[in-house]
Amino acid sequence: MSQARQQYDRASALSRRQFLQMSAIGLVGSALAACVAAPASQPASSGSAGGTPAVEGQTGVLWGLQYDPHVATYGLLKDLFESKYKATLKVEPQDWPLETKLIAALSADTQPDVLCIMGKVLIPLHVQKAILPLDDVVYGSMSIKPEEVFQAESKEAYTWGGKIFGVPTEANLVGTMVCVPTDDVKAKGLTDQYPSGNGQWLFDSYEQMWELGKQLQVEENGQVTKWGISSKGWDNQSYLGIVRSLLVKENKDWWDQQEQKFNLNSEAGVEAMRLLAEAPVKMGIEKELDTNQFDAALAGKIALARGISNPALQQGRDIGVMYEIVGAPKVMADAMPSYVGEAGWGFAAPRKAKNLDLAITFLKMMATEEAQRVYSTMYGGITAPAWKALLGKIDHFADPKPDGANAKAAQVMKQLGELTHFYGEGFGYPAEVDNIGAELCSKVRLGDMTAAEGAQAYQERCEAQFKQYQDDVQNS
């Protein structure tokens, strides 16, 4: 699963500047200009009426991630689609970044009809009005309310300007969890003292998590050979979740959409930077690593992996290291956390899809429990599905036993999902904000900045990218 994590990293790495550079050398060109000229509501299509458009005899193209578990799942969805409609769907997997490939394809008029893509990377395409809004042609025609069928985090990732531009299939929930090596905890005789062995599904406090990390840290001849914890990788979601949790009591968030302002250079922003990046280093249980906590956990370099679930569910068990998912700590003793998630994958279509009716038909199929269940067989069982009706369901998992790794994680993910929302809307580019957060957290861990300096720099850089985002929207 490490390759998939690298694909997520690459997805986050696409910046507004890279997008504009592509535009400057002509890759956007007249194709996106034509998209901008398209009606802001819905395109003309038989799919805008109540029924499913006729697609008999059509051949469409599906793009998605060139990664074996994804490709296998696209094949299952292709089979499902072709079994329902007298049409053909060609699967053409692509390397990252999919969004820049779509820009080039639009310019060359070789775009796919539908694609599997993360909602968080669509913002530059939304600015150019290149993605098909689905409010009427999919959800309206099916009498579906997205907020009722999808987890909030996943639905919000595909929402922009009050419209929804995709059919989400994963909630993701990165930044909301800690991977606990249960065998190591048991060997120390600590199972009954910490989650999940003590019956709790999340840590009561950061102090409790640090205490466990300290107990699990390994030292030989005065040198640390396994650090107690690492939060490197997906730092930004973890950090913003702490800020959000601290600001709840003030009825504020890290980004105030109504006031169009950031609340990072604040007591909450400083405390979040201290909890995530500064304090554990000063305690001697964490250091800045040259790899993310996912890979560090699999390499045996750390005990607790704070941020993402995959070591527990994928390669960890293949190499004999068993993890369980525990919710990231409460920030305030008397309140549950309010997490920030980046959401995951889903399906969308270009406005200029060559076979628009086929694209709409496929997206309608994805907005059904049957298709969502097929997608959710990936990785042995998606533990954080977008489709609410699948939350906690395990009968479609490769290992459907209640005590299986995926099944146990699915129960925790269900509770985490209720506490998690997407970053927000209108603050700029998620990929750029993620890069800012990752860089500044690293600087604080290295001691190059204090927590206060990190929070101040974060505020300033977010404001700078927001101004550019506003210019991009105005000039699109």
N, C-alpha and C positions, 0 to 999 in steps of 0.2 A: 504493500500500500504506500510505501515511501514515494514511489513515482507519482502517485496521485497527489500526494502532499506537495511535491515539487510543482505539479501542474497548478495547484491552488496558488502557490507562491508566484508563479509566472502570471497568473490571472491578476493578482494584486499589483504586479509590477507595472502594468500598463498605465502610464500617466497621461494627463491632459496634454502635456508638451509633446509626447510621442504621437498622440492622435493628431495634433495640429501639424506636426512635422509630416505625417502621412498626407495630410490635406495639402500642405505646401508643395509637395512634389507631385501633386495631381492625382493621388489615389482616390480622393473623394470625388472631385470633379463634378461632372454634370449629373452623374447618377444620384448623388445625395442632393444636389440642387433640385432635381426632379422630385425627390422625396419631400423636400421642404415645400414644394409647390403643391403637393397632394393635399386634399381636404384634411383639416385638423380633426374632423369627426371620424367617420368610418369610410373605407373605400367602397366603391360600387361593386357588389358581388351578390350572387344568389344566397350567399351565407348570411347576409344581413336580414333575411326573412326568418321566419320561425323554424323551418326545417333544415335538414342537412343538405348542402348543395350536392348536385349530381357530379360524380367524379369518375364515372365508368370510363375505362380506357385510358385514363390519364396516367402519366408516369412522373412522379415527383422525386425530389432529392432531399435527403435528410443529412445535415452536418451535425457532428458531435465530436467529443473528445477522443483522440487517438490513444486509448488506454484500454487494455483488454477487458476489464469488467464492464466498462461503459459500452464497448463495441458489442459484447455479447448481449447486453440488455437492449441495445438498439435493434439487434437482430430479433429478439423476442417481440418487441413492439412492432417491428415491420411485419412479422408473421401475424400478429393480432390484427393489424390494420388491413392487410391484404385478405385475411379471412372474412372480414366484415364488408369490404367494398371491392368492387371489380376494378381495382386500380393497382398500380405498382409503385413501390417505394424503394428507391435506391439509397443505401446507406454509404456515405462517403466521409469516414472519420478524418479529422484534421488535427494537426499539432496546434498548440497554443502559439500566439494568442488568437482565438477565434474571431474576436471583434475586429482586429486589423485585417484578417483574411476576408471578413465580410465586406469591409470598406473597399478593398481591392476588387472583390467580386462584383460589387455594385457598380464600380467604375467600368468594369469590363463587361457588364451585363451577363455575368455567369453566376449570379447569386443562387443559393439553395432556396427551396420552398419553405423549409422549416429547419430549426437548429436547436440543439441542446446547449444551453449557455447559462452561466451564472448571472443572476439579476444584477448583482453589484457592479458588473463591468459594462452594463448597457448605457450608463449615463452619457458618455460622449455620443452614442448613437441616438439617444433620446434628444439631445441638444440639436442634432441634425434631422430629427423627425424621420428616422430611417426604419423604425420598428412599428409593426402593426398593432394598434390598440385593439383590445379584445372585449371591451365592455359590452358592446352590442352583438358583434358577430359570433362570439362564443358564449359568454356568460348570459347576456340578455336573451339570446335565442334559446338557451337551455333553461332559462328561469333559475339560474344559479346565482347565489350571492357569494362572491369569493371569500368575504370575511366570515362566512358561516361554515365553509367546507375546508378552508386552509388554515394552518397555524399562522398566527399573526406575523411572525418573523419572515416566513417564506412569502406570504402575500405582499408584504410591504416592500420586499426587495424588487418586485416587478412593478411597483407603483411609482408613477412620476406625473406631476401636474394633475393629480386627481384621477388619473386613468390607470388601468392595469394592462400591462403589455406582455404577459406571459402566463403559462400554466406551470406553477412551481411543483416540484416533485420531492424536494428535500428542505428541511428546516436548518440542518447543519449544527447550530448551537455551539460553534467554537467560542472559546473564551468563557464558557459557563461551567466548566468541569475540571476535575482533577483525576488523573489516573493513578490509582493506588496499587502497588505491587503486593497482592494479598499473601503470597507465599513468604515474602520477606517480613511482612507484619506478623504473620503467624509464627515464624521462626524466632521472633523477638518476644513472643508471648504477649503481644499488644492487641490482639484481635478484638477483645471485648472493650477496649478503651477508646477506639476511634471508629469513624464511619468506614465501611458500612457494617462492620462486625458488631458495633454497639447498637445496631437497630436504627441508626440515623442515616438519611440519604444525602446529607450535605454537612460540611464542617460548620460548627457553631461560630467560629471566629478564625481570623488569620493566625492568631496566636496558637490555636489548636492545630492548625495545619503545619505551622512552622515547628511546633513541638514534635509532631510525628516525623517531619523531615529530618530533624536533628537526631531522632532515635534511629532512623534508617541510614544515616550517613555513615560511610565506611572510610576509615583512615588506617594507613599502614606506615609505620616508621615516621609518624608525624606529618605524613602527606595524605591529602584527600584523594581517594581512588574512586569514590562514588559520592557525588554531591547529594545533599538532602532533597533538593528541589530545583527545578528550572521552569521559568515562565517565558523563555525566549521562543518566539514564533507565535504569531497571532496575538502579540502583545497588545495591539491596539484595541481589539475587542474586549480583552480582559480589563485593560485600563479604563476604557470608557464605561464598562459595566460598573466598575467601582464608583466612578464619578456619578453615574446615573443613580446608583443606590444611595449615595450620600446626599444628593440633591432632592430626593423624593420628599423629604421633610419640609423643604422650601418650595415645593410644587414647581421645581425647575428641572431642566435636563441639561446635558452637556452642550446641546445645540437647541436654541430657542427659535423655532421656525417662525412664530408670530412676530417676535422682536428682531429676527434676523441677526442673532448674536450668539457668540460662543461663551460658555461659562467654565473655561478651563483654567484661566489665571485667577484662581479662587482657592479658598480653604479646601474645598472638596477636591479640586484638581491637584493641589499639592499633596494632600493626604493620600489620594489614589496613587500618585507616583511613589510616595513613600512605601505604601503597603505592597505594591507590585514589584518595584525595582530596587529601592534603596535599602529598606529594612533587612530583608533576608541576606543581602550581601554583607551588611554590617554585622549580622549575627554569625556569619561564617558558614552558612548552609547553602549559599548559591554564589555562582560567579558568572560572568559573561562568557558564554561558550561560542564556539565557531560553527555551531549547528543548532537547529531548532530542537525543542524538547522532545518532539516525536522521535527523531533519529537518535537523540542522546539517550532516550529511554531504552530503545532497542539495542543500543551499543553498550548498555550497562553502565553509562557514565553518571546517571542520576537515579534517584529513587522515585520521587513524586514528579509527574509531568503535568503541569498546570496549564490547561488551555484547550486540548483537543483529545478526542476519544480513541483514535485509531490504534495506538499501541495495545489497548485493552482487547480490542475486538479482532484484529487482523494478525499482523506478523508476530505480535508478542506470544500468542499461544503456539505459533508454529515453531518458535525457538525455545519453548518451555518456560516463558516468563508470563505469569498470569496476572492480569490487571483487572480491577473493577472500577467502574465509574462512580465518582462521588461528586456532588454538586460543589462548585466553588464556594468559598466561605461567605457567611453572612458578614456584612460590613457593620451593621448595627444590630445589637443583641435582640432588640424588640421588633425587628422588621425583617421580612424576607428580602433577598437581593432582587434588584431590578437589572437583569442582564442585558448586554448589547450583543447581538449576533449578526453575522455577515450573511446568513441564509446560505443556500446551496444552489443546486442545479434545477433547471426547469426548461421548458420549451417555449420558443417564440418564433415569429416569422417576420421577414422583411416586408415592408409595405409593398415593395415591388417584386414580390414573389411571382415567378412566371406562371405557376399553377396555384393561383390564390385560393380557388375553391378547395383544392386538395389540401392546401396548408390549413385552411379553416377546419376542414373535416378531421384532419389529424389532431389538431388542437382540441377540438370537441371531444374526440376519443380520449385524449389525455385528461380531460376534465371529468372522468368517470372513475369510480372506485375500481373497476376491473383493470383499467390500464395503469392506474396508480399502484395497484397491487403487483402487477407484472414488474413495473420499475423497481418496486421496493424489495424484490428478491435479490437485488445487487448486493455484493459483499457478504453474501450469506444471510442478508436481511438488513434493510435500512432501519436503524434504530430511532431515527428522527424524521419520519415521513412528513411531508407537507400536508397530506390528506388527513384531516382530523379523525375520520372514522377508522383509520389504521393505527392510531396511537395505542400502544400496548398490545396490539395483535401480533401473534408470533406463529400462526399456523402456516404461513407462507415462508418461514425462515428455513434455511438449510438444516439447522438444528432447532426444532421447535420445542425442545424440553424446557420447562420453566427455569431450570437452574443453568441453562446454557449461557455462554458469555453474552451473546447478542440479546437473548431474551431478558436477562437481568438488567442489561444496560437500557433496554427499551423502556422498562418501568421507570428508571431514573430520568431518562430523556423526556418522558411524558410530563413529569413534574417540572423539569427545567423549561420545557416549551411554554408552559403557562406563565413563566416569569420573564420571558425573553421577547424583545422587540428588535427590529432592524435599527440601524444607526439613527435613522430619521430621514427626512426628505428636504431637499433644497439647500443643503449645506455646502455642496460642491461635489467633488469626485471621491468616492469611497477609497479607490485605489491609492490616491495621493494621500489621503488622511491616514490610511494604514501605513504607508511608507514613513510618514512623519512620526507616527506613534512608535513604530519599531525602532527608528533611528534614535529617538530621544530616550526611550527606555534603555537602550543599549548604552548610551552616553552616561545615564545615571548609574547603571550597574558598574560601569568602568570607573566611576568616580570623576568623570570629566565635568559633570554637572551635579548640583544638588537637586533634590526633588522640587524645590521652589523654582529653581532656574529652568528645570525641564518643563514644568507646567507653564511658565511664562513664555518660553520659546514655542511650546505647542500652540498656545493661543495666537501668537504673532504669525506663525506659519499657516495656521488654519485660516486666519483672516486674509492672508495674502492669496491663498489658493481660492478662497471664496470670491474675492474681487475679480480674479481672472475668470472664474466660472460665470459670474454675472455678465462679464463682457462677452463671453462665448455665447451665452443664451441670447443676449441682446443682438449680437451680430450674426446669429444663425439664420 
